[in-house]
Amino acid sequence: MNLLLLAVLASGPAHGYALSAELRRRSGEALRIVEGTLYPALHRLEAAGLVASTSEVTDGRRRRVYQITADGKDALEEEMNSWKEFQTCIDQVLDQTP
Amino acid sequence: MHRPGTRSDPVTNRGEFDTYLKRVTSSLGNNRAQRARVLEEIENHLIDATDEHMRRGVPRVEAEALALEELGPPETVGAEFAIESGPVEKRSGVVRWLPLALPIGLLVVSIVAALALLTSLGDGWTVGDGVALRALLWMAVIAIVLALASFLAIQRADLDRTWRWVAWAGSGAVIAYFILR
């Protein structure tokens, strides 16, 4: 979840619903998370200093907008590398399947 | 006048929305700020999701029900909020604010030197004293400008590390000032 949220936020700031909509769009509607768990995950990322949030008023509603921090960009790069290594391992195993 | 199926319509499932929000926040502690933030975010999500379904032609009542369903069981969401974040390795405060050291040092030196000059003055006030005092006051003004610039750059550096170099530029300017003198 953290990797996906940081990856979407790397494209620009977004509020919670926009984040979940973008996750669905990027996955071709295949990825359906329990959307309510998005917010606790964002709060934990913020507590870890990987995202920062500001409160903004749009369309007459106060919304919390999240953006990735410099530490978040580093964490995203590390997570992406780990994920690619893991993916390579799985691919190697599957490639040897008769 | 309301267009049918827009966000300006009243929420028909207000009671269900409120029950959901109450069940989510029941597992939170007594932190009022956190509770208010969670309520605001979840409620905004419900309104956005309802609008999205209605734009796709789903009637309001069903759109609201779908929005609630997609958020997931309120107890699951509340339990996720209750999970403490693990230990975090953050840039320590000292390292973060280090670029401020030289500009603030320059400010302190200039103020102390100006005060020392003023207290050492006896009866006479020479032209040289005036020039020295003016130079020290200018030094203090420059130090304040550099410190402010570094402070703002340090805050920007939390989002974009390029600003870290700008923050250190204040220290570079102090060093250059003394070398050139």
Interface residues (C-beta under 8 A of the other chain):
Chain A: H15 G16 Y17 S20 A21 R32 V34 E35 G36 T37 Y39 P40 A41 H43 R44 A47 A48 G49 A52 D59 R61 R62 R63 R64 Q67 I68 T69 A70 D71 K73
Chain B: R7 V24 R37 V38 E40 E41 I42 N44 H45 I47 D48 A49 E52 E70 L71 G72 P73 P74 T76 V77 E80 F81 I83 S85 V88 K90 R91 A157 D158 L159 D160 R161 R164
